[in-house]
């Protein structure tokens, strides 16, 4: 009998152990499967080993406080200790509501103790240049889909589940937007299960406008991507978050040595998480002086100020300024290579062929001065390929790149031993999907004929 509260507590009921009560408690919960899985993990790893054998009435506030100090001395993070206490308090609150114990001994109350001196670190975010570097290394580890996934996350502020569950039907490139569906707009993971469901909050169901460069990249990607979902494995299945982070994202961010990956990747922004790309997007919007309501609508946030939330709207000109700023950041982070200073080869000007995000190589082994093979020389802007083909040197491989001569339909004539109008194999690795089109100057022509690469899949042929 609790006389102070005038509540009768049956001593037999309080003799039920914590482990026995937990089984009944889980059957009464109606929560997301991921939340249930998290509760089970905390109980199995921390709470039940300490209190599982004890009767509910034997748990005291002093015993719980001692247990929390033990976790801290064992090296657990303050957030981990706090989550264990919150779960135990939730469980004992339901026990108290069932009149099995007089009150919850873990209720929140002000306690004496030393003031915390722990400094809370700022979330790690990345600049556009760093994101591009991470995307490049992710592309080396996970292919073009991984590269585009990182870029899309940083320039839209989408969460992982929103991009992993993005269906091509929700990508409207004509309008230049992607839509987060309110019912099936997010891919959820729990243990060995994955399913499509609603996004995190009601405000997360939104329409996100895309900057022009991202529209072009997604269009190029979807042309050659034959699966329903935009970002998938090579076999077309959904991406596993843990697998992508372990094999692709962490090595691309922290470098190969820190992550243990075999691929040679340099550290770009150690400590950055995938959700940190969303923080980066928010930081860019603030730097671009985007209105608070525009930031909230784009990221799917609620504003604390109810007046601003209700009466503020994003005008078209505001959204256009926001997209222009994002486009400018992309162009700044990914500049076109500057044209090197002219050099003279047989009295002719030669301009470099340095594609964006591409490694220039040759499809066959080069020998210095041999016909049909390129010679290389270094400049400040990169590698300049000087071709010395002969008319008998033609590749028998079927061209896999469509190249069109923009200023002249008939092949030009040779000049000073430089034969033009002859096909040469040049491999541009890593060109797609970041550069859907690229102007290329052909060496040896008096007026530097311009060529345009329409689609680069492996080798570039000039004809």
C-alpha positions as CSV (number, residue, x, y, z in Angstrom):
1,X,0.0,0.0,0.0
2,X,1.4,3.3,-1.1
3,X,-0.2,5.6,1.5
4,X,1.2,8.8,0.2
5,X,-0.4,8.2,-3.2
6,X,-3.2,6.1,-1.8
7,X,-2.5,3.3,-4.3
8,X,-2.7,-0.4,-3.6
9,X,0.3,-2.4,-5.0
10,X,0.1,-6.1,-4.9
11,X,3.5,-7.4,-3.8
12,X,3.1,-10.5,-6.0
13,X,2.8,-8.3,-9.1
14,X,6.0,-6.4,-8.4
15,X,7.8,-9.8,-8.1
16,X,7.6,-10.2,-11.9
17,X,11.1,-10.0,-13.4
18,X,12.1,-7.4,-15.9
19,X,12.8,-10.1,-18.6
20,X,9.2,-11.5,-18.1
21,X,7.6,-8.0,-18.3
22,X,9.6,-7.1,-21.5
23,X,8.0,-10.0,-23.5
24,X,4.5,-8.7,-22.6
25,X,5.6,-5.1,-23.2
26,X,6.8,-5.7,-26.8
27,X,3.5,-7.3,-27.8
28,X,1.7,-4.1,-26.9
29,X,3.8,-1.8,-29.0
30,X,2.6,-0.4,-32.3
31,X,5.7,1.2,-33.7
32,X,7.8,1.2,-36.9
33,X,9.8,-2.1,-37.3
34,X,13.1,-0.2,-37.2
35,X,12.1,1.3,-33.8
36,X,11.2,-2.1,-32.4
37,X,14.5,-3.5,-33.7
38,X,16.4,-0.7,-32.0
39,X,14.6,-1.3,-28.7
40,X,15.3,-5.1,-28.8
41,X,19.0,-4.4,-29.5
42,X,19.4,-2.0,-26.5
43,X,17.6,-4.4,-24.2
44,X,19.5,-7.4,-25.3
45,X,22.9,-5.7,-25.1
46,X,22.7,-3.5,-22.1
47,X,19.5,-3.5,-20.0
48,X,18.6,-7.2,-19.6
49,X,22.1,-8.3,-18.7
50,X,22.0,-5.9,-15.8
51,X,18.3,-5.9,-14.7
52,X,16.7,-8.8,-16.5
53,X,16.8,-11.2,-13.5
54,X,15.6,-8.6,-11.0
55,X,12.0,-8.2,-9.9
56,X,10.4,-5.0,-11.1
57,X,10.0,-3.7,-7.5
58,X,13.8,-4.2,-6.9
59,X,14.9,-1.5,-9.3
60,X,15.9,1.7,-7.5
61,X,16.9,5.1,-8.7
62,X,20.4,4.7,-7.0
63,X,21.0,1.4,-8.8
64,X,20.1,2.9,-12.2
65,X,22.4,5.9,-11.6
66,X,25.3,3.6,-10.6
67,X,24.7,1.6,-13.8
68,X,24.7,4.7,-15.9
69,X,28.1,5.7,-14.4
70,X,29.4,2.2,-15.2
71,X,28.5,2.7,-18.9
72,X,30.3,6.0,-19.0
73,X,33.4,4.6,-17.4
74,X,33.3,1.7,-19.9
75,X,33.7,4.3,-22.7
76,X,30.2,4.5,-24.1
77,X,29.2,7.8,-25.7
78,X,26.8,10.1,-23.7
79,X,24.2,9.7,-26.4
80,X,24.3,5.9,-26.0
81,X,24.0,6.1,-22.2
82,X,21.1,8.6,-22.6
83,X,19.3,6.3,-25.0
84,X,19.6,3.3,-22.6
85,X,18.2,5.4,-19.7
86,X,15.3,6.7,-21.8
87,X,14.3,3.2,-22.9
88,X,14.4,1.8,-19.3
89,X,12.4,4.8,-18.1
90,X,9.8,4.2,-20.8
91,X,9.5,0.6,-19.9
92,X,9.1,1.3,-16.1
93,X,6.6,4.1,-16.8
94,X,4.3,1.5,-18.4
95,X,5.0,-0.8,-15.4
96,X,3.9,2.0,-13.1
97,X,0.7,2.6,-15.2
98,X,-0.2,-1.0,-14.7
99,X,0.1,-0.6,-10.9
100,X,2.9,-3.2,-10.7
101,X,5.2,-0.7,-8.9
102,X,4.2,2.5,-7.1
103,X,6.2,4.9,-9.3
104,X,9.0,5.0,-12.0
105,X,12.4,5.2,-10.3
106,X,14.1,6.5,-13.5
107,X,11.9,9.6,-13.9
108,X,13.7,12.7,-15.0
109,X,14.7,14.9,-12.2
110,X,17.4,17.4,-11.4
111,X,20.4,15.8,-9.7
112,X,23.5,17.2,-8.2
113,X,26.8,16.6,-9.8
114,X,29.6,18.2,-11.7
115,X,28.9,20.5,-14.6
116,X,29.6,18.8,-17.9
117,X,32.6,20.1,-19.7
118,X,32.2,18.0,-22.7
119,X,32.3,20.0,-25.9
120,X,29.8,19.1,-28.6
121,X,31.5,19.0,-31.9
122,X,30.1,20.7,-35.0
123,X,28.7,18.4,-37.7
124,X,31.1,17.9,-40.5
125,X,30.0,19.4,-43.9
126,X,31.8,19.7,-47.2
127,X,32.3,22.3,-49.8
128,X,31.2,21.8,-53.4
129,X,34.8,21.1,-54.4
130,X,35.1,18.4,-51.7
131,X,31.8,16.8,-52.7
132,X,33.0,16.6,-56.3
133,X,36.2,14.9,-55.2
134,X,34.3,12.5,-53.1
135,X,31.9,11.7,-56.0
136,X,34.9,11.0,-58.2
137,X,36.4,8.5,-55.8
138,X,33.0,7.0,-55.2
139,X,32.7,6.5,-58.9
140,X,36.0,4.6,-59.0
141,X,34.7,2.3,-56.2
142,X,31.0,1.9,-57.1
143,X,30.6,3.0,-60.7
144,X,28.7,5.9,-62.3
145,X,25.6,5.3,-60.2
146,X,27.6,5.9,-57.0
147,X,29.1,9.0,-58.4
148,X,25.7,10.4,-59.4
149,X,24.2,9.4,-56.1
150,X,26.7,11.5,-54.1
151,X,26.2,14.5,-56.4
152,X,22.4,14.3,-56.2
153,X,22.4,14.0,-52.4
154,X,24.6,17.1,-52.0
155,X,22.8,19.3,-54.6
156,X,19.2,18.3,-53.5
157,X,19.6,17.7,-49.7
158,X,17.7,14.4,-49.9
159,X,18.0,11.8,-47.3
160,X,19.5,8.3,-48.1
161,X,16.1,6.6,-48.1
162,X,14.6,9.2,-50.3
163,X,17.2,8.6,-53.0
164,X,17.5,4.8,-52.6
165,X,13.7,4.6,-53.0
166,X,13.5,7.1,-55.9
167,X,11.6,5.7,-58.8
168,X,12.0,7.0,-62.3
169,X,8.3,7.8,-62.5
170,X,9.0,10.4,-59.8
171,X,11.7,12.1,-61.8
172,X,10.2,14.7,-64.1
173,X,13.1,16.0,-66.2
174,X,10.8,18.1,-68.4
175,X,9.9,20.2,-65.4
176,X,13.3,19.7,-63.8
177,X,12.0,18.2,-60.5
178,X,12.0,15.1,-58.4
179,X,9.0,14.1,-56.2
180,X,9.2,12.5,-52.8
181,X,6.0,10.5,-52.7
182,X,4.0,10.8,-49.4
183,X,3.2,7.0,-49.4
184,X,6.1,5.2,-50.9
185,X,8.8,7.9,-51.2
186,X,11.4,6.3,-48.9
187,X,13.2,3.0,-48.8
188,X,13.2,1.7,-45.2
189,X,15.6,-1.0,-43.9
190,X,15.3,-3.2,-40.8
191,X,17.5,-6.1,-40.3
192,X,17.2,-8.2,-43.4
193,X,14.0,-6.5,-44.6
194,X,13.5,-3.6,-47.0
195,X,10.3,-1.9,-48.0
196,X,8.9,1.3,-49.5
197,X,7.0,3.6,-47.1
198,X,6.3,7.2,-46.3
199,X,9.2,9.7,-45.7
200,X,10.3,10.7,-42.2
201,X,7.7,13.5,-41.7
202,X,4.7,14.8,-43.4
203,X,6.7,17.8,-44.6
204,X,9.3,15.5,-46.2
205,X,6.8,14.6,-48.9
206,X,7.8,17.4,-51.3
207,X,8.8,18.4,-54.8
208,X,12.5,19.4,-55.2
209,X,13.6,21.6,-58.2
210,X,16.8,20.6,-59.8
211,X,19.6,22.8,-61.1
212,X,20.1,22.5,-64.9
213,X,23.4,20.5,-64.7
214,X,21.7,17.8,-62.5
215,X,18.8,17.5,-65.0
216,X,21.4,16.8,-67.7
217,X,23.2,14.2,-65.6
218,X,20.0,12.4,-64.6
219,X,18.9,12.4,-68.2
220,X,22.1,10.8,-69.3
221,X,21.9,8.3,-66.5
222,X,18.3,7.3,-67.2
223,X,19.0,6.8,-70.9
224,X,21.3,3.9,-70.2
225,X,19.8,2.8,-66.9
226,X,17.2,0.1,-67.7
227,X,15.7,-0.4,-64.2
228,X,12.7,1.2,-62.5
229,X,14.5,2.8,-59.6
230,X,17.1,5.5,-60.3
231,X,19.9,4.4,-58.0
232,X,20.3,0.6,-57.8
233,X,23.0,-2.1,-57.9
234,X,24.3,-3.3,-61.3
235,X,21.7,-6.1,-61.1
236,X,18.9,-3.6,-60.5
237,X,18.2,-4.4,-56.8
238,X,17.9,-1.8,-54.1
239,X,21.0,-0.5,-52.4
240,X,21.9,-1.6,-48.9
241,X,22.8,1.5,-46.9
242,X,25.5,-0.3,-44.8
243,X,27.1,-2.0,-47.8
244,X,27.3,1.3,-49.8
245,X,28.7,3.2,-46.8
246,X,31.3,0.5,-46.0
247,X,32.5,-0.3,-49.6
248,X,32.0,3.0,-51.4
249,X,31.3,6.1,-49.3
250,X,33.7,5.7,-46.3
251,X,36.7,4.9,-48.5
252,X,35.8,7.9,-50.8
253,X,35.6,10.2,-47.8
254,X,38.2,9.0,-45.4
255,X,40.7,7.5,-47.8
256,X,41.8,3.9,-48.3
257,X,44.2,3.8,-45.3
258,X,41.6,4.9,-42.8
259,X,38.8,2.7,-44.1
260,X,40.8,-0.4,-45.0
261,X,39.8,-0.3,-48.6
262,X,42.1,-1.8,-51.3
263,X,41.5,1.0,-53.9
264,X,43.9,3.9,-53.7
265,X,41.7,6.8,-52.5
266,X,42.9,9.9,-50.8
267,X,41.2,11.4,-47.8
268,X,38.9,14.3,-48.9
269,X,36.7,15.2,-45.8
270,X,37.3,12.7,-42.9
271,X,34.4,12.3,-40.7
272,X,31.7,13.3,-43.2
273,X,28.7,11.1,-43.2
274,X,26.1,10.6,-46.0
275,X,23.7,12.7,-44.0
276,X,26.4,15.3,-43.8
277,X,25.8,15.9,-47.5
278,X,22.3,17.1,-46.4
279,X,24.0,19.4,-43.8
280,X,26.3,20.6,-46.6
281,X,23.3,21.5,-48.8
282,X,21.7,23.4,-46.0
283,X,25.0,25.3,-45.4
284,X,25.2,26.2,-49.1
285,X,21.6,27.6,-49.0
286,X,22.4,29.7,-46.0
287,X,25.6,31.0,-47.8
288,X,23.4,31.8,-50.8
289,X,21.1,33.9,-48.6
290,X,18.1,31.7,-49.4
291,X,15.0,32.6,-47.3
292,X,14.3,30.4,-44.4
293,X,11.0,29.2,-45.8
294,X,12.7,28.2,-49.1
295,X,15.3,26.2,-47.1
296,X,12.6,24.5,-45.1
297,X,10.5,23.6,-48.2
298,X,13.4,22.2,-50.0
299,X,14.7,20.1,-47.1
300,X,11.3,19.0,-45.9
301,X,11.5,20.8,-42.5
302,X,8.9,22.4,-40.2
303,X,9.6,25.9,-39.0
304,X,9.2,26.7,-35.3
305,X,7.6,30.0,-36.1
306,X,4.0,29.1,-37.0
307,X,3.3,32.5,-38.5
308,X,6.2,32.2,-41.0
309,X,5.2,28.5,-41.6
310,X,1.6,29.5,-42.4
311,X,1.9,32.8,-44.3
312,X,5.3,32.5,-46.1
313,X,5.6,31.0,-49.6
314,X,8.4,30.5,-52.1
315,X,7.9,32.7,-55.1
316,X,9.2,31.5,-58.5
317,X,11.9,34.1,-58.7
318,X,13.1,33.1,-55.2
319,X,13.4,29.5,-56.3
320,X,15.1,30.5,-59.5
321,X,17.8,32.5,-57.6
322,X,18.3,29.4,-55.4
323,X,18.8,27.2,-58.4
324,X,21.1,29.7,-60.1
325,X,23.3,29.7,-56.9
326,X,23.5,25.9,-56.9
327,X,24.3,25.9,-60.6
328,X,27.1,28.4,-60.0
329,X,28.5,26.3,-57.2
330,X,28.7,23.3,-59.5
331,X,30.3,25.3,-62.3
332,X,32.9,26.7,-59.8
333,X,33.6,23.2,-58.4
334,X,33.8,21.6,-61.8
335,X,35.5,24.2,-64.1
336,X,36.2,23.4,-67.7
337,X,40.0,23.0,-68.3
338,X,41.6,26.2,-69.5
339,X,43.0,26.2,-73.0
340,X,46.8,25.9,-72.7
341,X,49.1,28.4,-74.3
342,X,49.5,27.6,-78.1
343,X,52.4,25.4,-79.1
344,X,53.9,25.0,-82.5
345,X,54.0,21.6,-84.2
346,X,55.1,21.8,-87.8
347,X,54.0,25.4,-87.8
348,X,50.5,24.6,-86.6
349,X,48.7,25.4,-83.3
350,X,47.8,22.4,-81.2
351,X,45.1,22.7,-78.4
352,X,44.8,20.2,-75.6
353,X,42.2,17.5,-75.3
354,X,41.6,17.3,-71.6
355,X,38.0,16.1,-70.8
356,X,36.4,16.9,-67.5
357,X,36.8,14.1,-65.0
358,X,38.5,12.0,-67.6
359,X,41.8,10.1,-67.6
360,X,43.3,10.2,-71.1
361,X,44.7,7.0,-72.3
362,X,45.5,5.1,-75.5
363,X,43.9,1.9,-76.6
364,X,47.2,0.4,-77.7
365,X,50.7,0.6,-76.5
366,X,52.5,3.7,-77.7
367,X,56.0,3.7,-79.2
368,X,57.7,7.0,-79.7
369,X,57.3,8.4,-83.2
370,X,55.5,5.3,-84.5
371,X,52.7,5.9,-87.0
372,X,49.2,5.7,-85.8
373,X,50.2,6.3,-82.1
374,X,50.1,9.5,-80.1
375,X,52.9,11.3,-78.5
376,X,52.4,12.9,-75.1
377,X,53.8,16.1,-73.7
378,X,53.0,17.7,-70.4
379,X,51.6,21.2,-70.0
380,X,50.2,23.1,-67.1
381,X,46.7,22.1,-68.0
382,X,47.3,18.4,-68.5
383,X,48.4,16.0,-71.2
384,X,48.3,17.1,-74.8
385,X,47.9,14.3,-77.3
386,X,49.6,14.9,-80.7
387,X,48.5,12.4,-83.2
388,X,50.7,11.2,-86.0
389,X,48.4,8.8,-87.9
390,X,49.0,7.4,-91.3
391,X,46.3,6.7,-93.8
392,X,46.9,3.0,-93.5
393,X,46.3,3.1,-89.8
394,X,42.6,2.6,-89.2
395,X,41.0,0.8,-86.3
396,X,38.9,-2.3,-87.1
397,X,36.9,-1.9,-83.9
398,X,33.3,-0.8,-84.2
399,X,33.0,2.8,-82.9
400,X,31.1,3.1,-79.7
401,X,31.1,6.9,-79.6
402,X,29.1,9.2,-81.9
403,X,31.2,12.1,-83.1
404,X,30.1,14.8,-85.5
405,X,32.1,17.4,-87.3
406,X,30.4,20.7,-86.8
407,X,32.0,22.9,-89.4
408,X,33.0,20.7,-92.3
409,X,31.4,17.7,-93.9
410,X,34.4,16.6,-96.1
411,X,37.6,15.4,-94.5
412,X,40.4,18.1,-94.5
413,X,43.5,17.5,-96.4
414,X,46.9,16.7,-94.8
415,X,49.4,19.5,-94.0
416,X,53.1,19.1,-93.3
417,X,52.9,15.4,-92.7
418,X,49.8,15.6,-90.4
419,X,47.1,13.5,-91.9
420,X,43.6,14.6,-91.0
421,X,40.4,12.7,-91.6
422,X,41.9,9.5,-90.2
423,X,40.4,7.6,-87.3
424,X,42.4,7.3,-84.1
425,X,41.4,5.4,-81.0
426,X,41.5,7.5,-77.8
427,X,40.1,6.2,-74.6
428,X,38.4,8.6,-72.2
429,X,37.8,6.8,-69.0
430,X,35.5,8.2,-66.4
431,X,34.0,10.8,-68.7
432,X,30.3,9.9,-68.1
433,X,28.0,10.7,-66.5
434,X,29.5,14.0,-65.4
435,X,30.0,15.5,-68.8
436,X,27.2,14.7,-71.3
437,X,28.8,16.8,-74.0
438,X,32.3,18.1,-74.5
439,X,33.9,20.3,-77.2
440,X,37.2,18.8,-78.6
441,X,39.7,20.6,-80.8
442,X,41.3,18.5,-83.5
443,X,45.1,19.2,-83.9
444,X,46.5,20.2,-87.3
445,X,43.6,22.2,-88.8
446,X,44.3,25.8,-89.7
447,X,41.1,27.1,-88.0
448,X,41.0,24.5,-85.2
449,X,37.9,22.6,-86.2
450,X,35.5,21.9,-83.3
451,X,34.2,18.5,-82.7
452,X,31.4,17.6,-80.2
453,X,31.2,14.4,-78.3
454,X,27.6,13.5,-78.1
455,X,27.9,10.3,-76.1
456,X,31.1,8.9,-74.6
457,X,31.0,5.3,-73.6
458,X,34.5,4.1,-74.0
459,X,36.5,5.3,-77.1
460,X,36.4,8.6,-79.1
461,X,36.9,8.4,-82.8
462,X,37.5,11.4,-85.0
463,X,36.5,11.1,-88.6
